[in-house]
Amino acid sequence: MKFQAIKGTRDILPPDSALWNRVEQTARDVFGTYGYSEIRTPIFEQTELFARSIGAETDVVAKEMYTFDDRDGDTVTLRPEATASVCRAYIEHGMHTLPGNVKLYNIGPMFRRERPQKGRYRQFFQIDAEVLGQSDAPAIDAEVIEMLLVFFERVGLRGATLSVNSIGDKNCRPKYVELLREELRKVKDSLGPDSQRRIETNPLRVLDSKLPEEQAIIETLPHIADYLCDDCRAHFAKLQAELKLREISYEINWRLVRGLDYYMRTTFEIIAPGLGSQNAVCGGGRYDGLVELLGGPPTKGIGFAIGTDRLILSLQDATKDAAPESALDVFIAWMGEKSYAPAVQLARQLRDAGYAVELPPEEMKFKKSIGLADKLGAKYALIIGEDEVASKQYSLKRLADGQQNKYSMADLLQHLHGARAS
């Protein structure tokens, strides 16, 4: 039997894994400057947690979740998204008693059984952030968006655009949804099977349709902005003022809705180039009331999810013509039995200084050592023979151009530090 990765999953191999690590570390660094802390939740939860929070009639719960019976008879589900799990942890651990807003982020895999396509997998990865507390001030929404854009700038995403919308609250959204349902029923026969089904289960999702034949119909539908209550209209106006204060460019997309039931008021999306029709690299919004729905105290909330798979694809596309940067700094070419112990010590000193070092476990001929160093993409070869051991002057060869000089250990580190800084 030939074993292969299950359909919709894949292995992330070097050198791609280095880019993944850089993206995730950048998220940690940027989010930390805004006061966020990392939370790690289990990858499976009670099924009812997702059914209640996401909505039993949504495509995620109805068709896409990986659900199974545990041995003790409980029904559990691999997490299809992170927000419900974070809110469950917020309630379970009494985090509402912490001072100020609770700012959390989560990095890890999610699971949905849907049709695999470019940038979309059945085990996919997300970077999520959530703000939970007692305030629904639009300034919080704007700062969340600002943090996102700082992150994308730091990882090198170019050409991304921001779209925002308001989908109302419990006072005005239900009236709009019913009006939308009535209008969709009038054109039902002109819609595809998925949109026809969503007319009754989740009509807002019809606005998100990508089918070319449905676009002209959707453009004639009523806009939710025309049906917002006074409070939601004021909240959305203040959000736009806050974005302008931060000099953040955006466009209003009246069709921007979220497919999950817990969203309200602010919704936003980041579009990245090079991803085709599935070009959204991040989506988020406000979900006041979700914590209360799950049995917790009244709590305001806003968050987002970055599709790491799609982000990586976009970054790879932007740098596909650039030469990959080597992760290996120094290859130690040691020759002679007396050179091995000093080579081991030098390798440890270089690694302690933060350099990636390859130390062959067995002696190799000089030419073969240099050839292997070159194939591994090492920046330098550190040559250690019996003469170098006796003089404590080590030959460092820059493999890009063959330049070679001798250094003491102290001078060697100083030279490498200077080269790295430049």
C-alpha positions as CSV (number, residue, x, y, z in Angstrom):
1,M,0.0,0.0,0.0
2,K,1.3,3.4,-0.9
3,F,0.5,6.0,1.8
4,Q,-0.3,9.5,0.7
5,A,-1.7,12.6,2.4
6,I,-5.5,12.6,2.5
7,K,-7.3,14.6,-0.1
8,G,-7.5,18.2,0.9
9,T,-4.5,18.1,3.2
10,R,-0.8,18.4,2.3
11,D,2.7,18.5,3.8
12,I,4.4,21.9,4.3
13,L,8.1,21.2,3.5
14,P,11.3,23.2,3.6
15,P,12.0,25.8,2.4
16,D,8.3,26.8,2.4
17,S,8.1,26.1,6.1
18,A,10.6,28.9,6.7
19,L,8.1,31.4,5.2
20,W,5.3,30.0,7.3
21,N,7.4,30.5,10.4
22,R,8.2,34.1,9.4
23,V,4.6,34.9,8.8
24,E,3.5,33.4,12.1
25,Q,6.3,35.1,14.1
26,T,5.5,38.5,12.5
27,A,1.9,38.0,13.7
28,R,3.1,37.4,17.2
29,D,5.4,40.4,17.1
30,V,2.8,42.8,15.6
31,F,-0.1,41.7,17.7
32,G,2.1,41.9,20.9
33,T,2.6,45.6,20.2
34,Y,-1.2,46.1,20.4
35,G,-1.5,44.2,23.7
36,Y,-2.6,40.8,22.4
37,S,-1.7,37.5,24.1
38,E,-1.7,34.0,22.6
39,I,-4.4,31.5,23.5
40,R,-4.2,27.8,22.4
41,T,-7.5,25.9,22.3
42,P,-8.1,22.2,21.6
43,I,-8.6,21.3,18.0
44,F,-11.9,19.5,18.8
45,E,-14.9,20.7,20.9
46,Q,-18.4,19.6,21.7
47,T,-20.4,19.7,18.5
48,E,-23.1,21.8,20.0
49,L,-20.6,24.7,20.6
50,F,-20.3,25.2,16.9
51,A,-24.0,24.4,16.1
52,R,-25.1,27.1,18.5
53,S,-22.5,29.8,17.7
54,I,-22.2,29.4,13.9
55,G,-25.8,28.4,13.2
56,A,-27.3,25.0,12.5
57,E,-28.5,26.1,9.1
58,T,-25.2,27.4,7.8
59,D,-23.2,25.4,5.2
60,V,-20.4,25.0,7.7
61,V,-22.5,23.1,10.3
62,A,-24.9,21.5,7.9
63,K,-22.3,20.1,5.4
64,E,-18.7,20.8,6.1
65,M,-17.8,19.9,9.7
66,Y,-15.8,16.8,10.7
67,T,-18.1,15.4,13.4
68,F,-17.8,12.0,15.1
69,D,-18.9,10.1,18.2
70,D,-16.4,9.8,21.0
71,R,-16.0,6.6,22.9
72,D,-18.0,7.9,25.8
73,G,-20.9,8.7,23.6
74,D,-20.3,12.5,23.3
75,T,-20.4,14.1,19.8
76,V,-17.3,16.0,19.1
77,T,-16.2,18.1,16.1
78,L,-12.8,19.2,14.7
79,R,-12.9,23.0,15.0
80,P,-14.0,24.7,11.7
81,E,-13.1,28.1,13.0
82,A,-11.6,29.6,16.2
83,T,-13.9,32.2,17.5
84,A,-16.4,29.9,19.2
85,S,-13.5,28.0,21.0
86,V,-12.0,31.3,22.2
87,C,-15.3,32.4,23.5
88,R,-15.9,29.1,25.2
89,A,-12.5,29.5,26.9
90,Y,-13.3,33.1,27.8
91,I,-16.4,31.9,29.6
92,E,-15.0,28.7,31.2
93,H,-12.0,30.5,32.8
94,G,-13.9,33.7,33.9
95,M,-11.8,36.0,31.7
96,H,-14.5,38.6,31.9
97,T,-13.2,39.5,35.4
98,L,-9.8,40.6,33.9
99,P,-9.3,44.4,33.6
100,G,-10.0,46.2,30.4
101,N,-10.6,44.5,27.1
102,V,-9.3,40.9,26.7
103,K,-7.2,40.7,23.5
104,L,-6.3,37.2,22.3
105,Y,-4.8,35.6,19.2
106,N,-4.7,32.0,18.1
107,I,-2.6,30.3,15.4
108,G,-3.3,26.8,14.2
109,P,-5.2,24.4,12.0
110,M,-9.0,24.3,11.2
111,F,-11.0,21.7,9.5
112,R,-13.8,21.8,6.9
113,R,-14.8,19.1,4.4
114,E,-15.3,21.2,1.3
115,R,-14.1,21.0,-2.3
116,P,-10.3,21.6,-2.3
117,Q,-9.1,24.3,-4.6
118,K,-6.2,26.8,-4.9
119,G,-5.6,28.2,-1.4
120,R,-8.4,26.2,0.2
121,Y,-7.8,22.9,2.0
122,R,-9.8,20.6,4.3
123,Q,-7.2,21.1,6.9
124,F,-6.3,24.7,6.6
125,F,-4.5,27.2,8.8
126,Q,-5.7,30.5,10.3
127,I,-4.3,33.3,12.3
128,D,-7.2,34.7,14.5
129,A,-7.5,37.6,16.8
130,E,-10.3,38.5,19.1
131,V,-11.2,41.5,21.4
132,L,-13.7,40.7,24.2
133,G,-15.0,43.2,26.7
134,Q,-17.7,45.7,27.6
135,S,-17.2,48.3,24.9
136,D,-18.4,48.3,21.3
137,A,-16.7,51.6,20.5
138,P,-15.9,51.9,16.7
139,A,-12.4,52.9,17.7
140,I,-11.8,49.3,18.7
141,D,-13.0,48.1,15.3
142,A,-10.7,50.6,13.6
143,E,-7.7,49.6,15.7
144,V,-8.2,45.9,14.9
145,I,-8.2,46.8,11.2
146,E,-5.1,49.0,11.6
147,M,-3.3,46.1,13.3
148,L,-4.2,43.8,10.4
149,L,-2.8,46.2,7.8
150,V,0.4,46.7,9.8
151,F,0.8,43.0,9.9
152,F,0.3,42.6,6.1
153,E,2.8,45.4,5.5
154,R,5.4,43.7,7.7
155,V,5.1,40.4,5.9
156,G,5.4,42.1,2.5
157,L,1.9,41.7,1.1
158,R,1.5,44.2,-1.7
159,G,-1.7,45.4,-3.4
160,A,-4.1,44.4,-0.7
161,T,-7.4,46.3,-0.4
162,L,-9.8,46.8,2.5
163,S,-13.6,46.5,2.2
164,V,-16.0,47.4,5.0
165,N,-19.7,47.2,5.6
166,S,-22.3,47.2,8.4
167,I,-24.9,44.3,8.6
168,G,-26.9,45.9,11.4
169,D,-27.9,44.4,14.7
170,K,-30.8,42.5,16.2
171,N,-33.0,45.6,15.9
172,C,-32.6,46.2,12.2
173,R,-30.9,43.1,10.6
174,P,-33.9,40.7,10.9
175,K,-36.2,43.2,9.1
176,Y,-33.6,43.5,6.3
177,V,-33.1,39.7,6.1
178,E,-36.9,39.2,5.7
179,L,-37.1,41.9,3.0
180,L,-34.1,40.3,1.2
181,R,-35.8,36.9,1.4
182,E,-39.0,38.3,-0.1
183,E,-37.0,39.9,-3.0
184,L,-35.1,36.7,-3.6
185,R,-38.2,34.6,-3.8
186,K,-39.3,36.8,-6.7
187,V,-36.2,35.8,-8.7
188,K,-35.8,32.3,-7.3
189,D,-36.1,30.5,-10.7
190,S,-33.2,32.6,-12.1
191,L,-30.8,31.5,-9.3
192,G,-28.6,28.5,-8.9
193,P,-29.3,25.6,-6.5
194,D,-27.1,26.9,-3.7
195,S,-28.7,30.3,-3.8
196,Q,-32.2,28.9,-4.0
197,R,-31.5,26.9,-0.9
198,R,-30.0,29.8,1.0
199,I,-33.1,32.0,0.4
200,E,-34.8,30.1,3.3
201,T,-31.8,29.2,5.4
202,N,-29.4,32.1,5.1
203,P,-30.4,34.7,2.5
204,L,-27.4,37.0,3.3
205,R,-25.1,34.4,1.8
206,V,-26.7,34.9,-1.6
207,L,-25.1,38.3,-1.7
208,D,-21.7,36.5,-1.5
209,S,-22.3,34.4,-4.6
210,K,-19.5,34.3,-7.2
211,L,-21.6,32.8,-10.0
212,P,-21.4,35.1,-13.0
213,E,-25.0,34.5,-14.1
214,E,-26.3,35.7,-10.7
215,Q,-24.4,39.0,-10.5
216,A,-26.9,41.1,-12.4
217,I,-29.7,39.9,-10.3
218,I,-27.9,40.5,-7.0
219,E,-27.0,44.1,-8.0
220,T,-30.8,44.9,-8.1
221,L,-31.4,43.7,-4.5
222,P,-31.9,46.2,-1.6
223,H,-28.8,47.5,0.2
224,I,-28.6,46.9,3.9
225,A,-27.2,50.4,4.4
226,D,-30.7,51.8,3.6
227,Y,-32.3,49.8,6.4
228,L,-29.9,50.3,9.3
229,C,-31.3,51.6,12.6
230,D,-30.1,55.0,13.9
231,D,-27.6,53.4,16.3
232,C,-26.0,51.1,13.6
233,R,-25.9,54.0,11.1
234,A,-24.1,56.1,13.7
235,H,-21.7,53.3,14.6
236,F,-20.8,52.8,10.9
237,A,-20.2,56.5,10.4
238,K,-17.9,56.7,13.4
239,L,-16.0,53.6,12.2
240,Q,-15.3,55.4,8.9
241,A,-14.2,58.5,10.7
242,E,-11.8,56.4,12.8
243,L,-10.4,54.8,9.6
244,K,-9.8,58.2,8.1
245,L,-8.1,59.4,11.3
246,R,-5.7,56.5,10.9
247,E,-5.2,57.3,7.2
248,I,-6.5,53.9,6.2
249,S,-7.9,53.6,2.7
250,Y,-11.1,51.5,2.3
251,E,-14.1,50.9,0.1
252,I,-17.7,50.2,1.2
253,N,-19.0,46.9,-0.1
254,W,-22.7,46.6,0.6
255,R,-22.5,42.9,-0.4
256,L,-19.9,42.1,2.3
257,V,-21.6,39.8,4.7
258,R,-20.4,37.0,6.9
259,G,-21.8,33.5,6.6
260,L,-21.8,32.9,10.3
261,D,-24.8,33.8,12.4
262,Y,-23.0,35.6,15.2
263,Y,-21.8,38.6,13.2
264,M,-23.4,42.0,13.5
265,R,-22.6,45.6,12.6
266,T,-19.0,45.9,11.4
267,T,-17.8,43.5,8.8
268,F,-14.5,43.8,6.9
269,E,-12.4,41.9,4.4
270,I,-8.9,42.1,3.0
271,I,-8.4,41.1,-0.7
272,A,-5.0,40.0,-1.9
273,P,-3.8,39.8,-5.6
274,G,-3.0,36.6,-7.4
275,L,-5.6,34.3,-5.8
276,G,-8.4,34.3,-8.5
277,S,-12.0,34.2,-7.3
278,Q,-10.9,33.0,-3.8
279,N,-9.0,36.2,-3.2
280,A,-10.1,37.1,0.3
281,V,-7.1,36.6,2.6
282,C,-8.8,37.8,5.8
283,G,-12.3,38.4,7.0
284,G,-13.7,39.6,10.2
285,G,-16.3,41.6,12.1
286,R,-18.2,42.4,15.3
287,Y,-20.1,39.7,17.1
288,D,-21.6,41.3,20.2
289,G,-23.8,38.8,22.0
290,L,-22.0,35.6,21.0
291,V,-20.5,35.1,24.5
292,E,-24.0,35.5,26.0
293,L,-25.4,33.1,23.5
294,L,-22.9,30.5,24.7
295,G,-23.9,30.9,28.3
296,G,-21.5,33.7,29.4
297,P,-22.1,37.2,30.6
298,P,-23.1,40.0,28.2
299,T,-20.0,40.8,26.2
300,K,-19.0,42.8,23.2
301,G,-16.7,41.2,20.7
302,I,-14.8,41.7,17.4
303,G,-12.3,39.6,15.6
304,F,-10.9,38.3,12.4
305,A,-9.4,35.3,10.7
306,I,-6.4,35.4,8.3
307,G,-6.3,32.5,5.9
308,T,-2.7,31.6,6.2
309,D,-2.7,29.2,3.3
310,R,-3.9,32.0,0.9
311,L,-1.6,34.6,2.4
312,I,1.4,32.3,1.8
313,L,0.3,31.7,-1.8
314,S,0.1,35.4,-2.4
315,L,3.5,36.0,-0.8
316,Q,5.0,33.2,-2.9
317,D,3.5,34.6,-6.0
318,A,4.9,38.1,-5.3
319,T,8.4,36.7,-4.8
320,K,8.5,33.8,-7.3
321,D,11.2,35.4,-9.4
322,A,13.4,36.3,-6.4
323,A,16.3,34.0,-5.5
324,P,15.5,32.1,-2.3
325,E,17.6,33.2,0.7
326,S,19.6,30.4,2.3
327,A,18.8,29.4,5.9
328,L,22.3,27.9,6.4
329,D,24.9,30.4,7.5
330,V,28.1,28.3,8.0
331,F,29.2,24.8,6.8
332,I,32.1,23.6,8.8
333,A,34.6,21.7,6.6
334,W,36.9,19.9,9.1
335,M,39.8,17.7,8.1
336,G,41.9,15.5,10.3
337,E,41.2,13.7,13.6
338,K,42.6,16.6,15.7
339,S,40.2,19.0,14.0
340,Y,37.0,17.3,15.0
341,A,36.8,18.4,18.7
342,P,37.6,22.1,17.9
343,A,35.0,21.9,15.1
344,V,32.3,20.7,17.5
345,Q,33.2,23.5,19.9
346,L,33.2,26.2,17.2
347,A,29.8,24.9,15.9
348,R,28.4,25.3,19.4
349,Q,29.8,28.8,19.8
350,L,28.4,29.9,16.4
351,R,25.0,28.4,17.2
352,D,25.0,30.1,20.5
353,A,25.5,33.4,18.6
354,G,22.5,32.7,16.5
355,Y,23.9,31.2,13.3
356,A,22.6,28.2,11.5
357,V,25.5,25.7,11.2
358,E,26.0,22.4,9.5
359,L,28.7,20.1,11.0
360,P,29.4,16.9,9.1
361,P,29.4,13.9,11.4
362,E,32.2,12.3,9.5
363,E,35.4,13.5,7.9
364,M,35.2,14.5,4.2
365,K,37.7,15.4,1.6
366,F,38.0,19.1,1.2
367,K,36.6,19.3,-2.4
368,K,33.6,17.1,-1.4
369,S,33.0,19.3,1.7
370,I,32.9,22.5,-0.3
371,G,30.7,20.9,-2.9
372,L,28.2,19.8,-0.3
373,A,28.3,23.3,1.4
374,D,27.4,24.8,-2.0
375,K,24.6,22.4,-2.6
376,L,23.1,23.1,0.8
377,G,23.2,26.8,0.0
378,A,25.5,27.7,2.8
379,K,26.7,31.3,2.8
380,Y,30.1,30.4,4.2
381,A,32.4,27.4,4.6
382,L,34.5,27.5,7.8
383,I,37.7,25.5,7.0
384,I,39.3,23.7,10.0
385,G,42.5,21.6,9.5
386,E,45.3,20.8,11.8
387,D,47.1,24.1,10.8
388,E,44.1,26.1,11.8
389,V,43.8,24.3,15.1
390,A,47.4,24.9,15.9
391,S,47.3,28.6,15.0
392,K,43.7,29.2,16.2
393,Q,43.2,31.1,13.0
394,Y,40.2,29.7,11.0
395,S,39.7,30.1,7.3
396,L,36.3,31.5,6.3
397,K,35.3,31.2,2.6
398,R,32.4,33.1,1.2
399,L,30.8,30.7,-1.2
400,A,29.1,33.4,-3.4
401,D,32.5,34.7,-4.7
402,G,35.1,32.5,-3.2
403,Q,36.7,35.3,-1.1
404,Q,38.6,33.7,1.8
405,N,40.3,35.1,4.9
406,K,41.6,33.9,8.3
407,Y,40.1,35.0,11.6
408,S,40.4,34.3,15.3
409,M,37.2,33.2,16.9
410,A,36.5,36.6,18.2
411,D,37.2,38.3,14.9
412,L,35.2,35.6,13.1
413,L,32.1,36.4,15.1
414,Q,32.6,40.1,14.6
415,H,33.0,39.6,10.8
416,L,29.8,37.5,10.6
417,H,27.9,40.0,12.7
418,G,29.0,42.8,10.4
419,A,28.1,40.9,7.3
420,R,24.7,40.1,8.7
421,A,24.0,43.7,9.6
422,S,24.9,44.9,6.1
